């Protein structure tokens, strides 16, 4: 039975000399009226309000939230505890000017510093820095505001410049980057960092190298090694005195990082490379039986990724197939990924995470 408030009020009649039973009924009725009044006040401007007796009937109002925000992946560069530049893939709302938005995530601020700290990393661009970015014909010119000149050391300057260039070169439309600072072309920064030329993605974390006597030819390849704690892959630029091609890169990867680098081997000790072939966009890499030991530890996750990203730097590589002693090797599905150092995954692995509501 549904009774409108107006009808309910008409039913409230009593005499001035009530008995005990009448008083009890009055109290019950007054209590009901009070509930009705409060309900009406709480539901003002909602139209006719009805009281429902018997089994309660609950009506839910469907709240339609805004459409889910469409996101896209972008690669930001941060500094790790050993001073290496580390790329991290982050998901951000799809937007115009994604290049500037990416760089803005690398600028020191309360929010950005916290996000980086949750991955065990640090931002590389001074606080307050803003950007103007022009991209044409594979070349990006980025103009950093005067705050970018506030780096405390030459090392910080180099991390800022190389990290900015590497972030822009992650976009398909950018091959090289040149710099302006506060609208002016500079040959060097406050602490002497040379910014007169152009920068590319393969100029980060350059290994020291001893000059080989009698060798006039040198080139560079980019290799990916796990950090000391294994949470992230660190790109390293290595000088080679041979052709910088896919077979050379895989052979150098198998050699491992320099002994004093603080980085880890992605492939098991003693693992050899039997052959490397590239045909119709597929790179086929055949390892010795020691490769099977990659299943130890993280199940081979970082080893497989190190191979994939080391191979993918070469434009002709569209797919990677692995062999062990000539037989196909199928990695665990969890070891394959299209993202390098996915931010959510790195945060989940970092033991120093502090949750803040």
VEXDREN-2710 file (C-alpha; in Angstrom, 1 decimal):
% VEXDREN-2710
k/r/px/py/pz
1/UNK/0.0/0.0/0.0
2/UNK/1.3/3.5/-0.9
3/UNK/0.1/6.5/0.9
4/UNK/1.0/10.1/-0.1
5/UNK/2.0/12.4/2.7
6/UNK/-1.0/14.7/2.1
7/UNK/-3.4/11.8/2.6
8/UNK/-1.4/10.6/5.7
9/UNK/-1.8/14.0/7.4
10/UNK/-5.5/14.0/7.0
11/UNK/-5.7/10.8/9.0
12/UNK/-4.1/12.3/12.1
13/UNK/-7.1/13.0/14.5
14/UNK/-7.2/12.6/18.3
15/UNK/-9.1/13.9/21.4
16/UNK/-7.6/16.1/24.1
17/UNK/-8.1/13.5/26.9
18/UNK/-6.3/10.5/25.8
19/UNK/-5.9/7.3/27.7
20/UNK/-2.7/5.3/28.1
21/UNK/-3.3/3.3/24.9
22/UNK/-4.2/6.5/23.0
23/UNK/-0.9/8.1/24.2
24/UNK/1.1/5.2/22.9
25/UNK/-0.6/5.3/19.6
26/UNK/0.0/9.1/19.4
27/UNK/3.7/8.6/20.1
28/UNK/3.9/6.0/17.3
29/UNK/2.0/8.3/14.9
30/UNK/4.2/11.4/15.8
31/UNK/7.3/9.3/15.3
32/UNK/6.1/8.3/11.9
33/UNK/5.2/11.9/11.0
34/UNK/8.7/13.0/12.0
35/UNK/10.3/10.4/9.8
36/UNK/8.1/11.6/6.9
37/UNK/9.1/15.2/7.4
38/UNK/12.8/14.4/7.5
39/UNK/12.4/12.3/4.4
40/UNK/10.7/15.1/2.6
41/UNK/13.4/17.6/3.6
42/UNK/16.1/15.3/2.4
43/UNK/14.4/14.8/-0.9
44/UNK/13.5/18.3/-1.8
45/UNK/13.0/19.1/-5.5
46/UNK/12.7/15.4/-6.3
47/UNK/9.0/15.4/-7.2
48/UNK/6.2/13.5/-5.3
49/UNK/7.5/11.5/-2.4
50/UNK/5.7/8.3/-1.3
51/UNK/5.9/6.2/1.8
52/UNK/5.9/2.5/1.2
53/UNK/4.5/0.1/3.8
54/UNK/4.9/-3.6/4.0
55/UNK/8.0/-5.2/2.3
56/UNK/10.4/-2.4/1.5
57/UNK/10.9/-1.6/-2.1
58/UNK/14.3/-0.2/-3.0
59/UNK/14.7/1.8/-6.2
60/UNK/18.2/2.4/-7.5
61/UNK/19.1/5.3/-9.6
62/UNK/21.6/4.4/-12.3
63/UNK/24.5/6.8/-12.2
64/UNK/26.1/7.1/-15.6
65/UNK/29.8/8.0/-15.3
66/UNK/31.7/9.8/-18.0
67/UNK/33.0/7.6/-20.8
68/UNK/36.2/5.8/-20.1
69/UNK/39.2/8.0/-21.0
70/UNK/41.0/6.6/-24.0
71/UNK/44.7/6.2/-23.3
72/UNK/47.9/5.8/-25.2
73/UNK/51.4/4.6/-24.3
74/UNK/54.4/6.9/-24.1
75/UNK/58.0/6.4/-22.9
76/UNK/59.4/8.6/-20.2
77/UNK/63.1/8.6/-19.1
78/UNK/64.2/8.7/-15.5
79/UNK/67.4/8.3/-13.6
80/UNK/68.0/5.1/-11.5
81/UNK/70.1/4.8/-8.3
82/UNK/73.2/4.1/-10.3
83/UNK/73.0/7.2/-12.5
84/UNK/71.7/5.3/-15.6
85/UNK/68.9/6.7/-17.8
86/UNK/66.0/4.3/-17.8
87/UNK/63.0/4.3/-20.1
88/UNK/59.6/3.6/-18.6
89/UNK/56.4/3.0/-20.6
90/UNK/53.4/4.9/-19.1
91/UNK/49.8/5.1/-20.0
92/UNK/48.4/8.6/-20.4
93/UNK/45.2/10.1/-21.8
94/UNK/45.1/10.3/-25.5
95/UNK/45.7/14.0/-26.4
96/UNK/47.2/16.5/-28.9
97/UNK/50.8/17.4/-28.1
98/UNK/51.7/14.1/-26.7
99/UNK/55.5/14.9/-27.0
100/UNK/55.2/17.9/-24.7
101/UNK/53.0/15.9/-22.3
102/UNK/55.6/13.2/-22.2
103/UNK/58.4/15.6/-21.3
104/UNK/56.2/17.3/-18.7
105/UNK/56.0/13.9/-16.8
106/UNK/59.8/14.0/-16.5
107/UNK/59.9/17.4/-14.8
108/UNK/60.6/17.6/-11.1
109/UNK/57.4/18.2/-9.1
110/UNK/55.6/16.8/-6.2
111/UNK/53.4/14.5/-8.3
112/UNK/56.1/13.5/-10.8
113/UNK/58.7/12.9/-8.1
114/UNK/56.3/10.6/-6.2
115/UNK/55.4/8.6/-9.3
116/UNK/59.2/8.2/-10.1
117/UNK/60.0/7.3/-6.5
118/UNK/57.4/4.5/-6.5
119/UNK/59.5/2.9/-9.2
120/UNK/62.8/3.6/-7.4
121/UNK/63.7/6.3/-10.0
122/UNK/64.1/10.1/-10.2
123/UNK/63.0/12.8/-12.5
124/UNK/65.7/14.4/-14.7
125/UNK/64.4/17.8/-15.7
126/UNK/64.5/20.8/-13.3
127/UNK/61.4/22.0/-11.6
128/UNK/59.3/24.5/-13.4
129/UNK/60.7/23.8/-16.9
130/UNK/58.4/24.2/-19.8
131/UNK/58.8/23.3/-23.5
132/UNK/58.1/24.3/-27.0
133/UNK/58.5/21.4/-29.5
134/UNK/58.7/21.6/-33.3
135/UNK/58.9/18.4/-35.3
136/UNK/59.4/18.3/-39.1
137/UNK/61.1/15.8/-41.5
138/UNK/62.3/13.5/-38.7
139/UNK/64.0/16.4/-36.8
140/UNK/62.7/17.8/-33.5
141/UNK/63.8/21.2/-32.1
142/UNK/62.9/21.6/-28.4
143/UNK/63.1/24.9/-26.6
144/UNK/63.4/24.5/-22.9
145/UNK/62.6/27.4/-20.6
146/UNK/65.3/29.1/-18.4
147/UNK/64.5/26.8/-15.5
148/UNK/66.4/24.0/-17.4
149/UNK/69.6/25.9/-16.7
150/UNK/69.2/25.2/-13.0
151/UNK/70.9/21.7/-13.0
152/UNK/73.4/21.4/-10.1
153/UNK/76.1/19.4/-11.9
154/UNK/77.3/18.5/-15.4
155/UNK/76.0/15.0/-14.8
156/UNK/72.5/16.3/-14.2
157/UNK/72.8/18.4/-17.3
158/UNK/73.7/15.4/-19.4
159/UNK/70.9/13.3/-18.0
160/UNK/68.4/16.1/-18.8
161/UNK/69.6/16.5/-22.4
162/UNK/70.0/12.9/-23.2
163/UNK/66.7/11.9/-21.5
164/UNK/64.8/14.6/-23.3
165/UNK/66.3/13.6/-26.7
166/UNK/65.7/9.9/-26.0
167/UNK/62.0/10.6/-25.0
168/UNK/61.4/12.5/-28.3
169/UNK/63.2/9.9/-30.4
170/UNK/60.8/7.2/-29.1
171/UNK/58.2/8.8/-31.4
172/UNK/58.2/7.4/-35.0
173/UNK/58.3/11.0/-36.3
174/UNK/61.6/11.9/-34.6
175/UNK/65.1/10.7/-35.6
176/UNK/67.2/13.4/-34.0
177/UNK/66.9/16.3/-31.6
178/UNK/68.4/19.8/-31.3
179/UNK/68.1/22.2/-28.4
180/UNK/67.3/25.8/-27.6
181/UNK/67.3/27.2/-24.1
182/UNK/65.0/30.1/-23.3
183/UNK/64.7/30.7/-27.0
184/UNK/68.5/30.9/-27.6
185/UNK/70.9/28.5/-29.2
186/UNK/73.8/27.6/-26.8
187/UNK/77.0/25.8/-27.4
188/UNK/77.2/24.6/-23.8
189/UNK/75.2/24.7/-20.5
190/UNK/76.1/26.2/-17.2
191/UNK/78.4/23.3/-16.1
192/UNK/80.0/22.8/-19.6
193/UNK/77.7/20.2/-21.2
194/UNK/78.0/20.4/-24.9
195/UNK/74.6/21.1/-26.5
196/UNK/75.7/22.4/-29.9
197/UNK/75.0/19.4/-32.0
198/UNK/72.1/16.9/-32.4
199/UNK/71.2/14.1/-30.1
200/UNK/69.7/10.6/-30.9
201/UNK/68.2/7.7/-29.0
202/UNK/71.4/5.7/-29.2
203/UNK/73.5/8.1/-27.3
204/UNK/72.4/7.2/-23.8
205/UNK/74.4/5.4/-21.1
206/UNK/77.5/5.3/-23.3
207/UNK/80.0/2.7/-22.1
208/UNK/83.6/3.8/-21.6
209/UNK/85.9/2.3/-24.2
210/UNK/89.6/1.9/-24.7
211/UNK/90.8/2.8/-28.1
212/UNK/92.0/-0.2/-30.1
213/UNK/95.4/0.3/-31.6
214/UNK/95.4/0.1/-35.4
215/UNK/91.6/0.3/-35.7
216/UNK/90.2/3.2/-37.6
217/UNK/86.6/1.9/-37.7
218/UNK/84.2/2.0/-34.8
219/UNK/80.4/2.0/-34.5
220/UNK/77.8/1.6/-31.8
221/UNK/75.0/-0.7/-30.9
222/UNK/72.4/-0.5/-28.1
223/UNK/72.2/-3.4/-25.7
224/UNK/69.7/-4.0/-22.8
225/UNK/70.9/-5.3/-19.5
226/UNK/68.9/-5.9/-16.3
227/UNK/69.6/-3.5/-13.4
228/UNK/71.3/-4.8/-10.3
229/UNK/67.9/-5.7/-8.7
230/UNK/66.5/-7.0/-12.0
231/UNK/63.4/-4.8/-12.0
232/UNK/64.2/-2.8/-15.1
233/UNK/66.1/-3.1/-18.3
234/UNK/68.8/-0.5/-18.8
235/UNK/69.8/0.5/-22.4
236/UNK/73.6/0.7/-22.8
237/UNK/75.4/2.2/-25.8
238/UNK/78.4/0.0/-26.7
239/UNK/81.2/0.8/-29.1
240/UNK/82.0/-2.0/-31.5
241/UNK/84.9/-2.3/-33.9
242/UNK/82.9/-4.1/-36.5
243/UNK/79.6/-3.7/-38.4
244/UNK/76.9/-2.6/-36.1
245/UNK/74.3/-5.1/-37.2
246/UNK/72.0/-7.7/-35.6
247/UNK/74.5/-10.5/-35.3
248/UNK/77.0/-8.1/-33.7
249/UNK/74.4/-6.8/-31.2
250/UNK/73.3/-10.3/-30.1
251/UNK/77.0/-11.4/-29.7
252/UNK/77.7/-8.4/-27.5
253/UNK/74.5/-9.0/-25.5
254/UNK/75.7/-12.6/-24.8
255/UNK/79.0/-11.1/-23.5
256/UNK/77.2/-9.3/-20.8
257/UNK/77.7/-5.8/-19.3
258/UNK/81.1/-4.4/-18.3
259/UNK/82.3/-5.8/-15.0
260/UNK/82.1/-2.5/-13.1
261/UNK/78.7/-1.4/-14.5
262/UNK/76.5/-2.7/-11.7
263/UNK/74.3/-4.3/-14.3
264/UNK/73.4/-8.0/-14.6
265/UNK/73.8/-10.6/-17.4
266/UNK/70.5/-11.2/-19.3
267/UNK/71.8/-14.6/-20.6
268/UNK/73.1/-17.5/-18.5
269/UNK/76.9/-17.8/-18.1
270/UNK/78.4/-19.9/-20.9
271/UNK/75.5/-19.3/-23.2
272/UNK/76.7/-19.1/-26.8
273/UNK/75.2/-17.8/-30.0
274/UNK/75.2/-20.5/-32.7
275/UNK/73.7/-18.3/-35.5
276/UNK/71.7/-15.2/-36.2
277/UNK/69.7/-14.8/-39.4
278/UNK/67.4/-12.2/-40.7
279/UNK/64.9/-13.0/-43.4
280/UNK/61.6/-11.4/-44.5
281/UNK/61.5/-9.4/-41.3
282/UNK/62.0/-12.4/-39.0
283/UNK/65.2/-12.6/-36.9
284/UNK/66.0/-16.2/-36.0
285/UNK/68.5/-16.5/-33.2
286/UNK/69.9/-19.9/-32.2
287/UNK/71.5/-20.3/-28.8
288/UNK/73.5/-23.1/-27.2
289/UNK/71.8/-25.4/-24.6
290/UNK/72.9/-23.2/-21.7
291/UNK/70.1/-20.8/-22.8
292/UNK/67.6/-23.1/-21.2
293/UNK/68.8/-21.9/-17.8
294/UNK/67.0/-18.6/-18.3
295/UNK/64.0/-20.2/-16.7
296/UNK/65.8/-19.8/-13.4
297/UNK/64.9/-16.8/-11.3
298/UNK/62.3/-14.7/-13.0
299/UNK/61.4/-17.4/-15.5
300/UNK/63.5/-15.8/-18.2
301/UNK/61.3/-12.7/-18.4
302/UNK/64.1/-10.1/-18.5
303/UNK/66.3/-12.3/-20.7
304/UNK/63.6/-12.6/-23.4
305/UNK/62.9/-8.9/-23.2
306/UNK/66.6/-8.0/-23.5
307/UNK/66.8/-10.0/-26.7
308/UNK/63.6/-8.6/-28.1
309/UNK/64.5/-5.0/-27.5
310/UNK/68.2/-5.4/-28.5
311/UNK/67.0/-6.9/-31.8
312/UNK/64.2/-4.4/-32.4
313/UNK/66.6/-1.5/-32.8
314/UNK/67.3/-2.7/-36.3
315/UNK/64.6/-1.4/-38.8
316/UNK/64.4/-4.7/-40.7
317/UNK/63.4/-6.7/-37.6
318/UNK/59.6/-7.3/-37.3
319/UNK/59.6/-10.6/-35.4
320/UNK/62.0/-12.6/-33.3
321/UNK/62.2/-16.4/-33.3
322/UNK/64.4/-18.3/-30.8
323/UNK/66.1/-21.6/-31.2
324/UNK/68.1/-23.7/-28.8
325/UNK/70.5/-26.1/-30.5
326/UNK/68.5/-25.7/-33.6
327/UNK/65.1/-26.6/-32.0
328/UNK/62.3/-24.0/-31.6
329/UNK/62.1/-22.4/-28.1
330/UNK/58.8/-21.1/-27.0
331/UNK/59.0/-18.7/-24.0
332/UNK/56.4/-18.5/-21.3
333/UNK/53.6/-16.1/-22.4
334/UNK/54.3/-14.0/-19.4
335/UNK/57.8/-13.3/-20.7
336/UNK/56.6/-11.5/-23.8
337/UNK/55.6/-7.9/-23.8
338/UNK/55.3/-5.0/-26.2
339/UNK/56.2/-2.5/-23.5
340/UNK/59.7/-1.7/-22.1
341/UNK/59.7/-1.3/-18.3
342/UNK/55.9/-1.0/-18.0
343/UNK/55.3/1.5/-15.2
344/UNK/52.6/-0.5/-13.4
345/UNK/54.7/-3.6/-13.4
346/UNK/57.8/-1.8/-12.1
347/UNK/55.8/-0.2/-9.3
348/UNK/54.4/-3.6/-8.3
349/UNK/57.9/-5.0/-8.1
350/UNK/59.4/-2.1/-6.2
351/UNK/59.7/-3.1/-2.5
352/UNK/59.8/0.5/-1.2
353/UNK/56.3/1.5/-2.3
354/UNK/54.3/3.6/0.1
355/UNK/50.6/3.8/-0.6
356/UNK/49.0/7.2/0.0
357/UNK/45.3/7.6/-0.1
END
